[in-house]
Amino acid sequence: MTVTPLHAPRPSRPAEDRTAPRWPSGLAPDVHPVRNPGTALDLALVRGTRINRSAVERRVATLPARRTVKKEWQAAWLLRAISCMDLTTLSGDDTTSNVRRLCAKARQPLRRDIVDALGIGDLDLTVGAVCVYHQYVATAVNALEGSDIPVAAVSTGFPAGLSPFEQRLAEIHASVAAGATEIDIVITRAHVLTGNWTALYDEVRAFREACGEAHLKTILGVGELATLTNVARASLVSMMAGSDFIKTSTGKETSNATLPVGLVMARMIRDFGERTGYEVGFKPAGGIRTAKQALDWLILMKEELGERWLRPHLFRFGASGLLTDVERQLEHFVTGRYAAAYRQPMV
């Protein structure tokens, strides 16, 4: 199987029929990308990468101003957002019952009356994955049995990533053995802040090998990387080391997913794809709580990377509270009224 490079000309498409609602069809993509095997570390490319913050901020300022979707089109985009959510619980008070209820919500993210009113019962809409601590991987796997929803585990000393290296590797092995098919790892931020790109590459490469067939989602912790240039360089090194996804944040930093950071990481994904032909996924996480924010992120993905990055195999939201507001907006679409948040309980 081969992957068409991202810079190849795109085939022409027939004109769209915009006279009726177009709900997302085939929420599971027909063709998944070939996994990124990684490349050799190119230090000249990494060190030569620089980001103009002012230009980035000007670009992202145009997104909410120039692009908007309304009515049935907005509803369709919000359904797409649901399919791309990593429904997450990473709290100190997590329990097995909380995780089971979260998995039930993952199987049926919208209330049945909203599904019926939208006429989307045949879509079998679910979230993209359920993300938990290692302790609850087996619980989630059991609760999701019979579905195609993957279980993701945060690992490698999440959220700080400062536990001993062998212990971090052991965490990955344990989560994969428990049934996790996606592993969200955190990098050692000091490698980025000191410019030790070889150490970062070797670390992520070792994590990728420990994951085996499980997909590796590399958390950069962008709020602690100081500059957008560091974000860009860390993104490149992580992809060179074989990451399947690059992810903004743990959600525990003071600054998490922002559109300027997202633009930089998306551009690095695009550049990496043009150089290698491999598609790498993107996951913004932390602070995305409203349907409006979700739409801004989807628009960013569509404009910068194309429609393939509107599918869960290449785009995820790290979300705990986002689904509540999306469900509320969809209820408004079908009833014309805004409901209290408690009508869309997470558990």
C-alpha positions as CSV (number, residue, x, y, z in Angstrom):
1,M,0.0,0.0,0.0
2,T,1.3,3.4,-0.9
3,V,0.5,6.9,0.3
4,T,0.1,9.8,-2.1
5,P,2.3,12.7,-1.0
6,L,0.4,15.6,0.4
7,H,1.7,18.0,-2.3
8,A,0.3,15.8,-5.2
9,P,-2.5,17.4,-7.2
10,R,-5.9,16.6,-5.7
11,P,-8.5,14.9,-8.0
12,S,-11.4,17.0,-9.1
13,R,-14.7,16.4,-7.3
14,P,-18.3,16.7,-8.5
15,A,-20.3,19.7,-7.4
16,E,-22.0,19.3,-4.0
17,D,-25.7,19.2,-3.6
18,R,-26.3,21.8,-0.9
19,T,-30.1,21.7,-1.0
20,A,-30.4,19.3,1.9
21,P,-28.5,18.4,5.1
22,R,-25.4,16.4,4.5
23,W,-24.7,14.4,7.6
24,P,-21.2,12.9,7.8
25,S,-21.2,9.7,5.8
26,G,-18.8,6.9,6.6
27,L,-17.5,8.2,9.9
28,A,-14.9,5.5,9.7
29,P,-12.5,6.4,6.8
30,D,-12.2,3.9,3.9
31,V,-8.5,4.1,3.8
32,H,-6.2,4.6,6.8
33,P,-2.8,6.0,6.3
34,V,0.3,3.9,6.3
35,R,1.9,4.3,9.8
36,N,4.7,6.7,10.0
37,P,7.9,4.5,10.4
38,G,10.0,7.5,11.2
39,T,13.1,8.8,9.5
40,A,16.7,9.5,10.4
41,L,17.2,12.6,12.6
42,D,18.0,15.6,10.4
43,L,19.6,18.0,12.8
44,A,20.2,20.6,10.0
45,L,16.5,20.7,9.2
46,V,15.5,20.9,12.9
47,R,18.0,23.7,13.8
48,G,17.1,25.6,10.6
49,T,13.4,25.7,11.5
50,R,12.2,29.0,12.9
51,I,8.7,30.5,13.4
52,N,7.6,34.1,13.0
53,R,5.1,34.5,15.9
54,S,3.5,37.7,14.4
55,A,2.8,35.9,11.1
56,V,1.3,33.0,12.9
57,E,-1.0,35.2,15.0
58,R,-2.1,37.1,12.0
59,R,-3.0,33.9,10.2
60,V,-5.1,32.4,13.1
61,A,-6.9,35.7,13.6
62,T,-8.5,35.2,10.2
63,L,-10.0,31.8,11.0
64,P,-13.1,32.8,13.1
65,A,-13.5,36.0,11.1
66,R,-13.5,34.5,7.6
67,R,-14.9,31.0,8.1
68,T,-18.2,30.1,9.7
69,V,-20.8,27.3,9.3
70,K,-24.5,27.7,10.2
71,K,-27.7,25.7,10.6
72,E,-27.6,22.1,9.2
73,W,-24.0,22.5,8.1
74,Q,-23.0,23.5,11.7
75,A,-24.8,20.4,13.0
76,A,-23.0,18.2,10.5
77,W,-19.6,19.6,11.6
78,L,-20.5,19.1,15.2
79,L,-21.3,15.5,14.5
80,R,-17.8,15.2,13.0
81,A,-16.3,16.8,16.1
82,I,-18.0,14.1,18.2
83,S,-16.5,11.3,16.1
84,C,-13.0,12.9,16.6
85,M,-13.1,13.1,20.4
86,D,-10.9,11.2,22.8
87,L,-13.4,11.2,25.6
88,T,-11.1,11.5,28.6
89,T,-11.1,11.2,32.4
90,L,-7.7,11.9,34.1
91,S,-8.7,12.9,37.6
92,G,-7.4,11.9,40.9
93,D,-10.9,10.8,41.9
94,D,-11.4,8.4,39.0
95,T,-13.2,5.2,39.9
96,T,-14.1,2.1,37.9
97,S,-17.8,3.1,37.9
98,N,-16.9,6.5,36.5
99,V,-14.9,4.9,33.7
100,R,-17.7,2.5,32.9
101,R,-20.2,5.4,32.7
102,L,-17.7,7.3,30.5
103,C,-17.5,4.3,28.2
104,A,-21.3,4.1,28.0
105,K,-21.3,7.7,26.9
106,A,-18.6,7.0,24.3
107,R,-20.9,4.3,22.8
108,Q,-23.8,6.6,22.7
109,P,-22.6,10.2,22.8
110,L,-25.9,11.8,22.0
111,R,-29.2,11.3,23.7
112,R,-31.6,9.1,21.8
113,D,-34.2,11.8,21.2
114,I,-31.6,14.0,19.6
115,V,-30.4,11.2,17.4
116,D,-33.9,10.5,16.3
117,A,-34.7,14.1,15.6
118,L,-31.5,14.4,13.5
119,G,-32.3,11.2,11.6
120,I,-28.8,9.8,12.1
121,G,-29.6,6.5,13.7
122,D,-27.9,4.7,10.9
123,L,-24.6,6.5,11.4
124,D,-23.7,4.5,14.6
125,L,-22.0,7.6,15.9
126,T,-19.4,7.1,18.6
127,V,-16.4,9.0,19.9
128,G,-12.9,8.5,18.5
129,A,-11.5,6.8,21.7
130,V,-11.6,6.7,25.4
131,C,-8.5,7.9,27.2
132,V,-7.7,6.8,30.8
133,Y,-4.9,6.2,33.2
134,H,-3.2,2.8,33.0
135,Q,-5.1,1.6,36.1
136,Y,-8.4,1.8,34.2
137,V,-7.3,0.4,30.9
138,A,-8.7,-3.1,31.6
139,T,-12.0,-1.6,32.9
140,A,-12.4,0.5,29.7
141,V,-11.5,-2.4,27.4
142,N,-14.1,-4.5,29.1
143,A,-16.8,-1.8,29.0
144,L,-16.1,-1.2,25.3
145,E,-16.1,-4.8,24.2
146,G,-17.9,-5.4,21.0
147,S,-17.4,-1.8,19.8
148,D,-14.7,-0.4,17.6
149,I,-13.8,2.3,20.0
150,P,-10.1,2.2,20.9
151,V,-8.8,2.6,24.4
152,A,-5.9,5.1,24.9
153,A,-3.7,5.2,27.9
154,V,-1.6,8.1,29.2
155,S,1.8,6.9,30.0
156,T,5.5,7.6,30.6
157,G,5.1,9.4,33.9
158,F,2.1,11.5,32.8
159,P,1.9,14.5,33.1
160,A,5.5,15.5,34.0
161,G,7.3,12.7,32.2
162,L,10.1,12.7,34.8
163,S,10.0,9.2,36.2
164,P,13.0,6.9,35.5
165,F,13.3,5.9,31.8
166,E,13.0,2.1,32.3
167,Q,9.9,2.7,34.4
168,R,8.3,4.8,31.6
169,L,9.0,2.0,29.1
170,A,7.5,-0.5,31.5
171,E,4.3,1.6,31.7
172,I,3.9,1.4,28.0
173,H,4.4,-2.4,27.9
174,A,1.9,-2.8,30.8
175,S,-0.8,-0.6,29.1
176,V,-0.4,-2.4,25.8
177,A,-0.7,-5.8,27.6
178,A,-3.9,-4.6,29.3
179,G,-5.5,-3.9,25.9
180,A,-4.7,-0.2,25.1
181,T,-4.3,0.3,21.4
182,E,-3.2,3.9,21.7
183,I,-0.5,5.3,24.0
184,D,-0.3,9.0,24.8
185,I,3.3,9.6,26.0
186,V,4.9,12.8,27.3
187,I,8.3,14.0,26.3
188,T,11.1,15.3,28.5
189,R,10.6,19.0,28.1
190,A,14.2,19.7,29.2
191,H,15.5,18.1,26.0
192,V,13.6,20.8,24.0
193,L,14.5,23.7,26.3
194,T,18.2,22.7,26.1
195,G,18.2,21.9,22.4
196,N,19.2,18.3,23.0
197,W,17.4,17.0,19.9
198,T,19.3,13.7,19.7
199,A,18.1,12.8,23.3
200,L,14.5,13.7,22.4
201,Y,14.7,11.6,19.2
202,D,16.1,8.6,21.0
203,E,13.5,8.9,23.8
204,V,10.5,9.0,21.4
205,R,12.0,6.3,19.2
206,A,12.3,4.0,22.2
207,F,8.7,4.8,23.2
208,R,7.5,4.0,19.6
209,E,9.3,0.6,19.7
210,A,7.8,-0.2,23.1
211,C,4.3,0.5,21.7
212,G,4.5,-2.2,19.1
213,E,1.3,-2.2,17.1
214,A,-0.3,0.4,19.4
215,H,-0.3,3.9,18.0
216,L,2.0,6.4,19.6
217,K,0.6,9.9,20.4
218,T,3.4,12.2,21.5
219,I,2.4,15.0,23.9
220,L,4.8,18.0,23.6
221,G,3.5,20.0,26.6
222,V,3.6,23.2,24.5
223,G,2.8,25.5,27.4
224,E,6.2,24.6,28.9
225,L,8.3,24.9,25.7
226,A,8.8,28.7,25.8
227,T,8.6,29.5,22.1
228,L,6.7,28.6,18.9
229,T,10.1,27.7,17.4
230,N,10.6,25.1,20.1
231,V,7.1,23.8,19.4
232,A,7.9,23.4,15.7
233,R,11.3,21.7,16.3
234,A,9.9,19.3,18.9
235,S,7.1,18.4,16.4
236,L,9.6,17.6,13.7
237,V,11.8,15.5,15.9
238,S,8.8,13.6,17.3
239,M,7.6,12.8,13.8
240,M,11.1,11.8,12.7
241,A,11.2,9.4,15.6
242,G,8.0,7.7,14.4
243,S,5.1,9.3,16.2
244,D,1.7,8.5,14.8
245,F,0.2,11.6,16.3
246,I,1.6,14.8,17.8
247,K,-0.4,16.3,20.7
248,T,-0.3,19.7,22.2
249,S,-0.7,19.2,25.9
250,T,-1.4,17.1,28.9
251,G,-4.2,19.4,29.9
252,K,-2.4,20.0,33.2
253,E,-0.3,23.0,32.1
254,T,-1.3,26.6,32.6
255,S,-1.4,27.0,28.8
256,N,-2.6,24.2,26.6
257,A,-4.2,24.0,23.1
258,T,-4.2,27.4,21.3
259,L,-4.8,28.1,17.7
260,P,-1.3,29.6,17.1
261,V,0.3,26.4,18.5
262,G,-2.1,24.4,16.4
263,L,-1.2,26.2,13.2
264,V,2.5,25.7,13.8
265,M,2.1,21.9,14.5
266,A,-0.2,21.6,11.5
267,R,2.4,23.2,9.2
268,M,5.0,20.9,10.6
269,I,2.8,17.9,9.8
270,R,2.2,19.2,6.3
271,D,6.0,19.8,5.7
272,F,6.8,16.3,7.1
273,G,4.2,14.8,4.8
274,E,5.6,16.6,1.7
275,R,9.1,15.4,2.6
276,T,8.3,11.8,3.4
277,G,4.8,11.0,2.0
278,Y,3.6,9.9,5.5
279,E,0.6,11.4,7.2
280,V,0.8,12.1,10.9
281,G,-2.2,12.8,13.1
282,F,-2.8,15.8,15.3
283,K,-4.5,16.1,18.7
284,P,-5.2,19.4,20.5
285,A,-5.9,18.9,24.1
286,G,-6.6,21.0,27.1
287,G,-9.0,24.0,27.3
288,I,-11.3,23.0,24.4
289,R,-14.7,23.2,26.0
290,T,-17.1,24.8,23.6
291,A,-18.7,23.8,20.3
292,K,-17.4,27.1,18.8
293,Q,-13.8,26.2,19.7
294,A,-14.3,22.8,18.2
295,L,-15.5,24.4,14.9
296,D,-12.4,26.7,14.9
297,W,-10.1,23.7,15.2
298,L,-11.9,21.8,12.5
299,I,-11.7,24.8,10.2
300,L,-8.0,25.1,10.9
301,M,-7.5,21.4,10.0
302,K,-9.5,21.7,6.8
303,E,-7.7,24.7,5.6
304,E,-4.1,23.7,6.5
305,L,-4.2,19.9,6.0
306,G,-7.3,19.0,4.1
307,E,-10.4,16.9,4.6
308,R,-8.5,13.7,5.6
309,W,-7.7,15.5,8.8
310,L,-11.4,15.8,9.7
311,R,-11.5,12.0,10.4
312,P,-10.5,10.3,13.7
313,H,-7.6,8.4,12.2
314,L,-5.8,11.7,11.7
315,F,-7.4,14.2,14.1
316,R,-8.6,14.0,17.7
317,F,-9.8,16.3,20.4
318,G,-8.5,15.6,23.9
319,A,-11.8,16.4,25.6
320,S,-13.6,15.9,28.9
321,G,-16.2,18.7,28.9
322,L,-16.5,19.5,25.2
323,L,-19.1,16.9,24.5
324,T,-21.6,18.5,26.9
325,D,-21.6,21.8,24.9
326,V,-21.7,20.1,21.5
327,E,-24.7,18.0,22.6
328,R,-26.4,21.2,23.9
329,Q,-25.9,23.0,20.5
330,L,-27.3,20.0,18.7
331,E,-30.4,20.0,20.9
332,H,-30.8,23.7,20.1
333,F,-30.6,22.9,16.4
334,V,-33.5,20.4,16.6
335,T,-35.7,22.2,19.1
336,G,-34.8,25.9,18.7
337,R,-34.2,26.2,22.5
338,Y,-31.0,26.1,24.6
339,A,-31.2,23.5,27.4
340,A,-29.5,23.5,30.7
341,A,-26.2,21.6,30.8
342,Y,-27.6,19.0,33.1
343,R,-29.8,17.7,30.3
344,Q,-26.6,16.4,28.7
345,P,-24.8,14.7,31.6
346,M,-21.4,13.2,30.9
347,V,-22.1,10.2,33.1
